[in-house]
Amino acid sequence: MLRDSLRRRLRGGHLSQFTVFVLLGVTVPVMLAATFVQLRTETPAIHVPSNVAWTEKTLDIASNGDAFRGSLLVKRCDHCHGVEGFSDRPTTPNLASLDRLAVWKELQDFHYGKRISPVMPPIAAILSARDSADLAAYYSMLPTFPDPQDNRSFPQAAPDPAQTNRSALLVALGDAQRGIPPCQSCHGPVATVKAAPSLATQNSDYVANQLDRFASGARANDINMAMRIVASQLTPDERYLLAQYYGAGFGRFPAGATIPQGMKDMK
Amino acid sequence: MHAKKLGFLLSMALVASAILATRIQEVDVPIWQRFADTNRVNPLTLHLQGEFVESNLGIAREPDGSFTLRMIAEQYMFVPHCVLVPAGIPVHLRITSADVVHSLTFSGTDYGVKVAPGVVSQATLQFSQQAEYPAPCREFCGAGHFAMRSRLRVIPKEQFPVLSPDERGNCASR
């Protein structure tokens, strides 16, 4: 009985008009109304810091780049970031031997407009996820030993020892009272967390600029606000000192070496 | 007769599916998540979607007037870095981890919440008077564990900011 009526309906006749009426006359207006209601009740757009989430698929793409292909793509990066991954301007980051996940994530963030820069977005806009992975693989393989023939700006002059002690204390122990974790517990060389870039051979002006931008919220592409919180807890003075510390190349070694002097000052 | 009934039922089913296909009321949550367990989250995608996105962290006033405090624990901080709570009113805490196991405690109180990645830990907090508590992590979570410490500020309910439904309160500098 039921099957017969269905079959009659599908075969056509006067009942198919009814079906068309249902589809066009009822369903379409209801869908339009639902869309309208949805648009009216749309909540304000949430801030997504970065489109990158470290799922297995993403890790697979980001960590399996082809360094040889990267070495061909890198020709357009050489001018600013240096042939050997060391820039001749202290405001431009050094990329030699950086963690490949970090480089890949930043290129993706430039690509999707999550990180703002006057230079990088148009360059990253034409890079695919695979291109970024290849570049990251290439840069992660560059060595960091000094080259006298290169006009790199790293390392910059070291600040005076008293200030180095102060910044070494922050790098090694952070400040538990204010809730500032030690820099080297994420950025190495003591420990790392996923995609935290190494600061061992980073330029001071670049680090200072990025810390200030994190603190003011001008740079907001850190997942779950990690760097924005740390940078805003630091005073401007401390941010400057930390940048000097890393710019002078102290970040290549664990800050424990300079701690015994600083420990006396700690209560 | 049966044919007409069936047609009516079919059209109603179409209308229902059309409404279900578009998302109603909770526009930022897909409809199938209403049937999912809301206390299970993906720790890797907290910042992309769901209730633990950046702009939803902190204390919220629910439509029924109760308070919900949402936080994330990650290596090595709690987000937001300083949380605001009204005195004398129970606050429902929902916290999850983005990486490893942490434990949120408030020094000088009996509260302690174990936080694990993938699940939402819940607790009901109530503080009687104005105070400020350090909120350290009490589960070893890595090299920076000892410095993982945020603050909880309890303020009188008269001074507590009036939060609109879209607003989230905290006392962090960022």
Interface residues (C-beta under 8 A of the other chain):
Chain A: M1 L2 S5 L6 R8 R9 L15 F18 T19 V22 L23 V26 T27 V30 M31 A34 T35 V37 Q38 T41 E42 T43 P44 I46 H47 V48 P49 S50 N51 A53 W54 T55 L173 G174 D175 A176 Q177 G179 I180 P181 P182 Q184 S185 C186 V190 A191 V193 A215 G217 I223 N224 M225 A226 R228 I229 V230 A231 S232 Q233
Chain B: H2 A3 L6 G7 L10 S11 L14 V15 A18 I19 A21 T22 R23 I24 Q25 V27 D28 L44 T45 L46 H47 L48 V53 E54 S55 N56 I72 E74 Q75 Y76 M77 V79 H81 A98 D99 G142 A143 G144 F146 A147 M148 R149 S150 R151 D166 A172 S173 R174
